[in-house]
Each structure stands twice: as structure tokens, then as C-alpha cells.
Amino acid sequence: MTNLVGRETELDAVRAEMAQVLAGRGRTVLVEGPPGIGKTSLLDAIAERCELAGFRVLRGAAEQLEHRLHFAAVGSCLGLDAEDRPAEVESVARLLRPARGAETPTASELNHMVTAAILDAVQQWCAKTPVALLIDDIQWSDSATKIVLHRLGALAGELPLLLVCTRRPLPCGEDLTRLLASLQSRDAKTIALGELDTDVAHRLVERLVGGPPGATLTPVIASAGGNPFYLHEVIAALDRDQMVTLSSGVAELTDGVAWSRLPRSLNSAIFQRLDVVSDATKDVLRMAAILSGSFTGAELAAVTDRPMLELYGLVQDAVAVGLLRESAGRLDFRHELIREALLENLPNGVRKALYSYVGERLATAGLPAERVAPHLIAGGSLNNATIRWLLDCADDLITRAPEEATDLLDAAARQVGSAEPIGSSLRFQHTSALLRSGRVEQAQKSAKHALRANRVPELTGSLWWLLTQAYARADQMEAAVANAQHALATVVLSPVEQGRFHGLIAQISVLLGDAETAEAHSLRAIHIGGTVQDAYALASGSIALSSVRFIEARFEEAWRLSRRSLAAWSGEEPKADLTLDVRISEAMALYELDRLAEAEETLAVGLRSTERHGSINQSWYRLVRARVRFAQGRWEDSLTEARARLSKVDDPGAPLVLRCVEAIIAVHRNDPAPAMPPEAPFQKGVSPYYDWLRSWARALVLERAGDRDGAIEACSAAFARHGWANRAMTHHLYPDFVRLAHDAARPDLIQQIRGNAERRAATTPTPWSTGIRDLIHGTAEGSTECLQAAANAFRAGEHTLLHGYAMEQTAVFLAQRGNVAAASDALGQAIDAYRRVGAGWDIDRADGRLRPLGVRRARGKRRGADRPLTGWSALTPAEQRVAALVVKGLGNAEIAKRLYISSRTVQTHVSNILHKLDVRSRVEIAVLAATQNTGEQRE
């Protein structure tokens, strides 16, 4: 086992962190220190101790040349490039190197998908054994790795995970600063490695030379400045030249050794070690330094052009003198400082030329595009062969390293110029890379330039498509429609391209609220798609027309069209570049058809798909699912969706709207409501289509505060808006609005919504729509018979809250007519309904309305089914199911698959469980479960 001299305190600190991990509480350790101070050696010692303690050790390092290669650093920990990589990361490898012709998501979508897959793999391992993820030199890590580390740091507290990162104290970029702040905010342990003190340095030398250093060695030790790597190199140099002698057990410099022969700097110490190998070995080492990172013998052979047998001997020489080391079939330098010294010793022009040469040789050898690209970029020049290589592997490179792909394609296009057809192809790929990496404004400029200079007629339609997509992704929807219409009117397009442009115009027109344009283009897309058998045109036209029918409240037809859109893919998953989500449209139609269980099932299937693809539509899924569960009376589960942590690819307007869902439930439960979004119309993402929901939440908040007029005004403002979402969705405000209007003695307001409610019930007769019609009619006419009919409809549709509304209003009319006994019975039924969903404010409101009329009712308890706030019995049914699977040792990903929910929803459930059980980790959940009656936790 590695025995680090002078680092006993640091190892003891890490052992304490390991003990917490073994108890089920994950920990993060940050190790900081200058080059050569012993960070890597400490990591070696930690790895050995973790293996002995039964941890699964994942060890890797960030490389400076790969700082723009997404997931490079964390991928080295996971063994993604190993032939025998773990089965748990196969999905990660497939995402990063998809098959030719596979769908290509945007960079943000791909990053989300890969991050989710990595988290799934780590959680699977943690479910079986403690895991130690050790990563060196995070100052050079890529941005995607930093996001993974942030997410792992957030999860670590609930998993048996030890996360150890080392870094040099260099100036931090913004993303590294955010990562460090994130980890430190979660109580990460920071270990700062300083210089070895004099006594420790003497002990280290004693171990190296076999005896305590004497007076002549003491100045040599002091010259190393407490840097253990420098000290190792100095002593190694002395030992190689037999300049240390043991006399009476004390180590001294050999008589006559001059100070001038000692290395005066760390670099000079390294080069003294290099002096003992042959010139041929030095040449190989220089090429190895250019390769960067760990490498195989085959890669080294490709760039040195030496026979393998000869190369083997030279490599073994370098290993023997401590310059290279072998591990798991790969080679790397014993210390990064050796590589850096070799690179710094090369003149800049030579170094750049070598980078280009190595890139060319790696490309010729068929290495993955992401392994080749950093060398070509560092070299700064491309020849005809590498330009052809770049075009051939552009799709792969854009997927794996979009920033590097963009730079290389731009450089190649500039070098070739516009006169040659290959230049047009390079510009097309460059535009595609910009679009997929999210740089939409630059993609617009690139597409326009490419169109002006295009020499390949077959690319014209595709370039117009990229330009249209760039406008759409920049949220310049009017410009996207105008661009697509211009292409249809002036460009010679294939039938497939025509159908797709019509489908895209139709989808965007839905978002713009232009139902007429949407319908016209959707019908054209459906016709062309059916004629040429193009799934995209048929699906996009069908989903757009489904949305139009939804706006028109023709929900049955909207549902059938959404099914038609799904069928267009012949069983495949809908493509990610559809602007409208097919399953969201299906679920929303099912919601309005009062088929809530089917809507829930559709959302489960779609949400699993978006988690895999990282779609921005996850926000829509959370919103619709939260609303479905609210309608079902599953308010805790609705809140779980509303509070689930959103990712960077989620819709930017989602938090505002989800806060409205949370506010509605908070008012009904008589909890403090979250701060409401400002009154200005929502502008971001999905939020403009949910202004009506904000008005609903605001109305309830105002009513609870005693401002009935303000609540009425909030609802009326929603009814007055002309956006399509308000026309299609504001009927959900009717139950509260009719109560407010009645209590304000404003029958004219009730009449304003009565006709619309009657039309909806006639065209879509469901328990909800007929119940709303009868609730409004009964309230307007004072008819307890109609109100009873409404209550029966709501009860049949399992709309518990609305059943309470109808019985509450029935009680009001009966009390006003002097029938106190019947009113008391109706009030009791209302309060029973409110109790079942935990609607404490509604109980208070009903009591408050009926008490002045002489009807009294004991308040009873507020929470649904008298559920306590802590302990096993406080868990909701959904939380109990999750807890049972946690007890069985399943990770979040496996639980999500079993329960047909998203991993982030599982994470929110786990957080709720930890809070209610007052424990800190998943292991503690299992321990606590062992002392409980586990019957309630079985699936």
C-alpha cells in the first residue's frame, strides 16, 4: 500500500469521509495544491484504501488538450474508451458515438441525455456497493464533466458515493467557480496540500536513500522547497550518478560533488532524468507528449512510424527510468509535469507542426474524430487529406465535440474558399454545427453566407431549412415562418422538403396563435406527407392540426389527430426536432376528455422519452402532469412534479408556471403560498400559454386574503385575453369564478360564462364539462337540483374538490331558504370531500359562508386522511412505493423505470422521504425500514 510521508493528517481526514460513505452518507473532498505537491500521489493512496474497504473505484483525470471535449474527464473515470468497459456505461458510449444515420440531437439535448445516463450508471453501482469517483486536475475538465460533478455532488448526500477532485490553484473560469461553490455549499471537505516541513522532507529522503540525511544533504533538501516531486527528482538524479554515500548509517553527498551538478529547478531535474535515455527514446517521448492523455501502443506507433518491436523496447526504457507508466493496457507519463516539461522545451513552431502531424496520422489510422480534432486545432493547419477526413466524419465530430467541430469546419471552409463545391459542403456542415451547439445567431449568419456562396444545388433546400430552424430556435418565430414561406415560393424544393416546410410553418403558427395559417399548412403537410410517405411531414402536419382542433375545443378530434401523428413514425419515437410534442398534445386532449388515467399513462411514456432525449418539452410534461394530478386530488404528487428540479435544457418559463400550480395547492391547503410572478404577461418559453393559470392562482390568493373584487378582476382579465391558450383553457377558472360572482351578487358575470360552458358540455359531454355546466346553471338559477346533478357528475368523474364545491353551494342555497338541517348535511358532504384532498382553506371558507346563515359544522382535521407530517405514515402512496424500492437497493433510474416516472421525480420523492423520516441517506431509510412493519412498503 502507498505510504505517503507527511500526509498522515490528510489521509486521516479522507478516512473519516470514507467512514461516512460506508454508513450511507456520500461525501465530497476537494484537494488543492501546486504542481508536484503530491495531489496525484494522495489520490493513489485514497484509491488503494477505498479498494481495500470494498469501494468500486472510478479513477480518471482531465487533460488540458481535451478541455473542450464534452465528458472527456468523467469519461476517463468511467472507462468509456476501454474495450471491456462496464455494461452500465454502454448507453453512455452509444450516445457519444451514435450509429451513422441516427438522429442527431442538439448539443444541449445530448449533454442532458449523457449526463442522465452517467448518473444512472453511478446510482446503479451505488445500489450494490460504495463508489469512489476520483478525478485529477479538474481545472482542465470540460464543461460537461463539471455539470456531471455538480449533479453528483447534489446526489452524494443520499448515496454511498465518495467524490474526490484535485486541482491546481490556478485562476478559475466561471464554470469552475460555480462548480466549486456548488460542492462547497454542500459541505465538501477541502484539503489544501502545502509544502512538506523540514522534518517530513528529511523522513522522505531517509526512505529514498536508506538512511537519515546528514549535513551535506540538508542544503539539497532545502533547495526543493518542500515540493515532494521536486525532491524525488533531485534525489533520483543524485542516486543515478552515485552521488550519495551511506556512512555509519547516515546519507551524505559523495566527497567532491559540486553544487553545479545538482538540478537547480524542477524542469532541470526532469531533464536530468531524460538524459539517461537514448535519443530515440527521447523522440518517442516527445511524440507521446504531443499525443496528450493516456494512449495505446498502437496510437504511439501510428505517430512515430516505428516498427512495434522497436517501439516496445524504447517504451520499456522510458518505463524503467520512471518517465512512463503502464496501466490497464494504456500508457501515460508518470507525472503530468514530465509531459509539460517536454512540451515547453519544444519551440512553438515545432510544437504546432507536430500537433498537425499527429492529428493527420491519427486520422489516417482511423482514430475517433474527437481524438483527432484537438491536435488539428492545436496545430492550426489543415491539408487536403484532413479536410476530406473532416467532411467524412463531420456528423460524428459535431455530436461528440460541437465546439471543436465548429472551429475546424470554419477554418477548413475559409481555407478552401467559396469557389469549390467542397467549400459549400463545409459551410453547410459548419452551419449545422453552430445550430446543434446552440449558437443560433451565428448559425443564421453562417446559413445566409452559405446560401449566397453555394455551389451545390442539392444543398439549397437544406440550407434554407437550417436557416428556418435557426430563426425558430432563436424564438424569432415570425422570421422563421417568413423564411419558410419564401423558400416554398422561390426555391426549387423536393416534395419531401416542401412537406416539411409546410409542417414546420403549421407548428410555428400554432405557437403564434394563428389557427388559420396553421390549419392551411398542416393540411398541405398531411397531403404531401401521405403522398411521398414522409413521416416528418405527416406527423408535423397532424400534430399542428391537432392543436388547432384543441383550440376550437374539438377535443375528440384533437386526440385522434395526435394518435395519427404518433402512427406516422411507425412505432418509432417521435423525432426530437418536432416543435410540438405529440404525446403532450395527446395528454392534453385526454385531460379535456376527462380521461385522466389515460392522460397519466401517456405522460409517463412521453416523459421517459424526453428524459432520454433531453427535450425542452420536459417542462410541458411536468406542467400537464401536475395539473392531471391536481384534478385527481393527488396534491402531494402534483407538488412533487411542480417542485422537481429542472435542468438547463428545460423551458426557461417553466419555473414561473410551476410556481402557479404550487400556489393553487398552497391556497387550498391553507399553506403559505409562494411568491406570485409579476402581473406582466409571461414572455418565456411555455409561460405565455399559461397566463390563465397565473390568473387562476392570483384569484385564489386574493380571495383567501379577503379581496373578492381583486379575485374577480384577475379572472375577468384572463377571460378578456385573446391568446389561443386563454380561449382554450380559461374554463378551468369557472368553478371559482362562479362562486366569487355569486357572493359578490353579480349574476351578470355568471351569464358571461354560462353559454360557453353549455357549448362545451354539448360538444364534449364528460363528467367534468357537464358538472361545470350544472354548477354554473344551478348557481345562476338558485337550483339545488342542478347543483346536486353537478355534484353527482363530479363524484362520478372522481373530481373530489369540485364535488365539494357543488355541495358547498347547495348548502348555501338550502340555508338561505331556512332548511338548516339539509344545509348542514350538504355542508358535511362538502367538508368530507375537502378533507379527502386536504383542502383546509376550503373547509374554513365553507364554514365562513354558512355560519352567518345559522349552519355550523365542526372543522375536524385539515390533512387528507388525517395523515401526520412525519414518520412512515406521513408518506404518500407514491412515496411509499419509492421508499419500498429504495429499501430493496434500487437506484433512481431503476425506480423510475419500474414506476413509469422520471428520475428527477424519483429524486424529489426521495428528498421528501428523507425529510419526513428525518434521516440523511438511503441506507438510513433501509435501516429504519427494518424496524418498521414493512407491509405498507411492499409494491
Secondary structure, 3 states (H helix, E strand, C coil): CCCCCCCHHHHHHHHHHHHHHHCCCCEEEEEECCCCCCHHHHHHHHHHHHHHCCCEEEEEECCHHHCCCCCHHHHHHHCCCCCCCCHHHHHHHHHHCCCCCCCCCCHHHHHHHHHHHHHHHHHHHHCCCCEEEEEECHHHCCHHHHHHHHHHHHHHCCCCEEEEEEECCCCCCHHHHHHHHHHHHCCCEEEECCCCCHHHHHHHHHHHHCCCECCCCHHHHHHCCCCHHHHHHHHHHHHHCCCEEEECCEEEECCCCCHHHCCCCHHHHHHHHHCCCCHHHHHHHHHHHHHCCCECHHHHHHHHCCCHHHHHHHHHHHHHCCCEEEECCEEEECCHHHHHHHHHCCCHHHHHHHHHHHHHHHHHCCCCHHHHHHHHHHHCCCCHHHHHHHHHCHHHHHHHCHHHHHHHHHHHHHHHCCCCHHHHHHHHHHHHHHHHCCCHHHHHHHHHHHHHHCCCHHHHHHHHHHHHHHHHHCCCHHHHHHHHHHHHHHCCCCHHHHHHHHHHHHHHHHHHCCHHHHHHHHHHHHHHHHHHCCHHHHHHHHHHHHHHHHHCCCHHHHHHHHHHHHHCCCCCCCCCCCCCCHHHHHHHHHHHCCCHHHHHHHHHHHHHHHHHHCCCCHHHHHHHHHHHHHHCCCHHHHHHHHHCCCCCCCCCCHHHHHHHHHHHHHHHCCCCCCCCCCCCCCCCCCHHHHHHHHHHHHHHHHHHCCCHHHHHHHHHHHHHCCCHHHHHHHHHHHHHHHHHHHHCCCHHHHHHHHHHHHHHHHHCCCHHHHHHHHHHHHHHHCCHHHHHHHHHHHHHCCCHHHHHHHHHHHHHHHHHCCCHHHHHHHHHHHHHHHHHHCCHHHHHHHHHHHHHHCCCCCCCCCCHHHCCCCCHHHCCHHHHHHHHHHHCCCCHHHHHHHHCCCHHHHHHHHHHHHHHHCCCCHHHHHHHHHCCCHHHHCC
